[in-house]
C-alpha cells in the first residue's frame, strides 16, 4: 500500500472514531423533559421515531412534587435474580410519576399482569375529554432454558391527568399476552426468570432498555397445569 493510501485510510479511520465518539457522547448527554415528549406525541411522532430520538436519554424533570411515601420504593434493588427473590427492581429511570410494584404470570391463561402505581395528578397528556392522554407500555421478557431474556409481548394502559381534587396514588393493571414460544411450553411446574419494563410514552426497545420514566422488575414465573 502506498504512503498516500495509508495516510488516507488512517484519516478515514480517525473520522469514523470521531463520529462514533461524538454519537456516544451525545447519547450520554441526552436529556429530556416530559413536556418535550408530550409535544412530540401531539406533533404526530410515531413510537419508532420517539425511540430513535430519545435513545439513551435521561429525564431532567424534578422528582419533587410527589409524596415519596407513595412510591413504596423497593428495598431490594441490589438483590440479584439468582438469589431467588421475586419482584425485585432491576433498574429504573424517573419513577416519580409511575412505577411497577409487582408482576405475576397466569400459566393457564398464558398472560402476565403487572400492577402500576400512578403517583401524580398531571404529566399524563391532559384530562379525560379535554386532551388525548398518554400510554404506559410494559414489555414482558422471559429467559428460556439456555439463553438470556428475550421479548415476549408489550402490553399497554391508557392514562390521563386526574380531575381536580383527586388524590394519588392510583393502581392500574397491565396485561401482557404470552407469545407462541412461551405458550407452547408444557405446564409442568418449570420455573423461568422473567422481566417487565414499564416506560411512559416510549415503548422499551429491548429487554435491557432503561426507561426515561418508569422501572423494570425481575420476577419468576412457574408453569403450573
C-alpha positions as CSV (number, residue, x, y, z in Angstrom):
1,X,0.0,0.0,0.0
2,X,1.4,3.4,-0.9
3,X,2.2,6.0,1.7
4,X,-0.6,8.3,0.4
5,X,-3.2,5.5,0.6
6,X,-2.0,4.6,4.0
7,X,-2.4,8.2,5.2
8,X,-5.9,8.3,3.6
9,X,-7.1,5.1,5.5
10,X,-5.7,6.4,8.8
11,X,-7.6,9.7,8.2
12,X,-10.8,7.9,7.4
13,X,-10.5,5.6,10.5
14,X,-9.9,8.7,12.7
15,X,-13.0,10.3,11.2
16,X,-15.1,7.2,11.9
17,X,-13.9,7.1,15.5
18,X,-14.5,10.8,16.0
19,X,-18.1,10.5,14.7
20,X,-18.7,7.4,16.8
21,X,-17.3,9.1,19.9
22,X,-19.4,12.2,19.3
23,X,-22.5,10.0,18.9
24,X,-21.8,8.1,22.1
25,X,-21.2,11.4,23.9
26,X,-24.4,12.8,22.5
27,X,-26.3,9.7,23.7
28,X,-24.7,10.0,27.2
29,X,-25.6,13.7,27.4
30,X,-29.1,13.4,26.0
31,X,-31.6,14.8,28.5
32,X,-35.4,15.4,28.0
33,X,-38.4,16.6,29.9
34,X,-41.8,15.0,30.0
35,X,-43.3,18.1,28.3
36,X,-40.9,17.7,25.4
37,X,-42.2,14.1,24.7
38,X,-45.8,15.3,25.1
39,X,-45.2,17.9,22.5
40,X,-43.7,15.4,20.1
41,X,-46.6,13.0,20.6
42,X,-49.0,15.9,19.9
43,X,-47.0,16.7,16.8
44,X,-47.6,13.2,15.5
45,X,-44.2,11.4,16.1
46,X,-44.6,7.6,16.0
47,X,-43.3,5.4,18.8
48,X,-40.5,4.3,16.5
49,X,-39.5,7.9,15.9
50,X,-39.7,8.6,19.7
51,X,-37.5,5.6,20.4
52,X,-34.8,6.8,17.9
53,X,-34.9,10.4,19.0
54,X,-34.6,9.7,22.7
55,X,-32.5,6.5,22.8
56,X,-30.1,6.7,25.8
57,X,-31.8,9.9,27.2
58,X,-32.5,10.6,30.9
59,X,-35.2,12.7,32.5
60,X,-34.3,16.2,33.7
61,X,-37.7,16.6,35.3
62,X,-37.7,17.3,39.0
63,X,-38.6,14.4,41.2
64,X,-40.1,16.8,43.7
65,X,-43.9,17.4,43.8
66,X,-44.8,13.8,44.8
67,X,-45.1,12.4,48.2
68,X,-42.2,10.0,48.3
69,X,-44.0,7.8,50.8
70,X,-46.4,7.0,47.9
71,X,-43.6,5.4,45.9
72,X,-43.4,2.4,48.1
73,X,-39.8,2.0,46.8
74,X,-38.2,-1.4,46.6
75,X,-35.7,-2.1,49.4
76,X,-34.3,-5.0,47.3
77,X,-32.8,-3.1,44.3
78,X,-29.4,-4.7,45.0
79,X,-30.8,-8.2,45.2
80,X,-29.7,-10.3,42.2
81,X,-32.2,-12.5,40.4
82,X,-30.0,-15.5,41.3
83,X,-30.9,-15.2,45.0
84,X,-34.4,-16.5,44.3
85,X,-36.1,-13.3,45.3
86,X,-39.1,-12.3,43.3
87,X,-40.3,-8.9,42.1
88,X,-37.0,-7.2,42.7
89,X,-36.2,-3.9,40.9
90,X,-33.7,-4.4,38.1
91,X,-33.2,-0.8,37.1
92,X,-35.2,2.4,36.9
93,X,-35.4,5.8,35.4
94,X,-37.5,8.6,36.9
95,X,-40.2,6.9,39.0
96,X,-41.9,9.9,40.5
97,X,-44.8,9.6,38.0
98,X,-45.3,5.9,37.6
99,X,-43.8,2.7,38.9
100,X,-44.3,-1.1,38.6
101,X,-44.8,-2.5,42.0
102,X,-45.2,-6.2,41.1
103,X,-45.9,-8.6,38.3
104,X,-47.1,-12.2,38.1
105,X,-47.9,-14.8,35.4
106,X,-51.1,-16.8,35.0
107,X,-49.9,-20.1,33.3
108,X,-53.4,-21.3,32.4
109,X,-54.5,-18.1,30.8
110,X,-51.0,-17.6,29.4
111,X,-50.7,-14.0,30.3
112,X,-48.7,-11.8,32.7
113,X,-50.2,-8.9,34.8
114,X,-48.3,-6.0,36.2
115,X,-49.6,-3.6,38.9
116,X,-48.6,0.0,38.2
117,X,-48.9,2.9,40.6
118,X,-49.7,6.3,39.2
119,X,-48.2,8.8,41.6
120,X,-49.0,12.2,40.3
121,X,-52.1,14.1,39.1
122,X,-50.6,15.6,36.0
123,X,-48.0,14.8,33.4
124,X,-50.1,12.2,31.6
125,X,-51.2,14.1,28.5
126,X,-54.2,16.0,29.8
127,X,-57.5,15.3,31.4
128,X,-60.2,13.0,30.1
129,X,-62.4,14.5,27.4
130,X,-60.1,17.5,27.2
131,X,-56.8,16.1,25.9
132,X,-55.6,12.8,24.3
133,X,-53.9,11.4,27.4
134,X,-50.8,9.1,27.1
135,X,-49.8,5.5,27.1
136,X,-47.9,3.4,29.7
137,X,-46.0,0.5,28.0
138,X,-44.9,-2.7,29.7
139,X,-42.6,-5.1,27.9
140,X,-42.5,-8.7,29.1
141,X,-39.3,-10.6,28.7
142,X,-38.6,-14.3,29.6
143,X,-35.3,-16.2,29.8
144,X,-35.8,-19.6,28.3
145,X,-33.5,-22.5,29.3
146,X,-30.0,-22.0,28.0
147,X,-30.5,-18.3,27.0
148,X,-30.9,-14.8,28.2
149,X,-34.0,-12.6,28.3
150,X,-36.0,-12.3,25.0
151,X,-39.0,-10.1,24.3
152,X,-42.4,-11.8,24.6
153,X,-45.0,-9.0,24.1
154,X,-45.8,-5.4,25.1
155,X,-48.9,-4.5,27.0
156,X,-50.4,-1.0,27.4
157,X,-52.7,1.0,29.5
158,X,-54.0,4.5,28.5
159,X,-54.0,7.1,31.2
160,X,-54.9,10.8,31.7
161,X,-54.3,13.6,34.2
162,X,-56.6,13.4,37.2
163,X,-59.7,15.6,37.8
164,X,-59.4,18.5,40.2
165,X,-59.3,17.4,43.8
166,X,-58.3,13.8,43.1
167,X,-55.5,12.4,45.3
168,X,-53.0,9.8,44.1
169,X,-51.9,7.0,44.0
170,X,-54.0,5.0,41.6
171,X,-53.3,1.4,40.7
172,X,-53.6,0.2,37.1
173,X,-53.1,-3.4,35.8
174,X,-51.4,-4.1,32.5
175,X,-52.0,-7.5,30.9
176,X,-49.3,-8.9,28.5
177,X,-50.2,-12.0,26.5
178,X,-47.7,-14.9,26.0
179,X,-46.2,-15.4,22.6
180,X,-46.3,-18.7,20.8
181,X,-43.0,-19.8,22.2
182,X,-43.9,-19.2,25.8
183,X,-47.5,-20.6,25.3
184,X,-46.1,-23.8,23.7
185,X,-44.2,-24.8,26.8
186,X,-45.7,-27.6,28.9
187,X,-47.3,-26.6,32.1
188,X,-45.2,-29.0,34.2
189,X,-44.2,-26.8,37.1
190,X,-41.0,-25.4,35.5
191,X,-39.8,-22.0,36.6
192,X,-38.5,-19.3,34.3
193,X,-36.9,-15.9,35.0
194,X,-38.9,-13.0,33.7
195,X,-38.6,-9.2,33.5
196,X,-41.1,-6.5,32.9
197,X,-40.1,-3.0,31.9
198,X,-42.5,0.0,32.3
199,X,-42.0,3.0,30.1
200,X,-44.2,6.0,29.7
201,X,-44.9,7.2,26.2
202,X,-41.9,5.4,24.6
203,X,-42.1,1.6,24.3
204,X,-39.0,-0.3,25.6
205,X,-36.8,-1.2,22.6
206,X,-35.4,-4.4,24.2
207,X,-35.0,-6.4,27.4
208,X,-32.2,-4.2,28.7
209,X,-33.8,-0.8,27.9
210,X,-33.6,1.6,30.8
211,X,-36.8,3.7,30.6
212,X,-36.7,7.5,30.9
213,X,-39.8,7.4,33.1
214,X,-40.6,4.0,34.7
215,X,-38.7,1.0,36.0
216,X,-38.1,-2.7,35.5
217,X,-38.6,-5.6,37.8
218,X,-37.3,-9.2,37.7
219,X,-39.6,-11.9,38.8
220,X,-40.1,-15.6,38.4
221,X,-43.0,-17.5,36.6
222,X,-44.0,-21.0,37.3
223,X,-45.8,-23.1,34.7
224,X,-48.3,-24.9,36.8
225,X,-51.0,-27.0,35.0
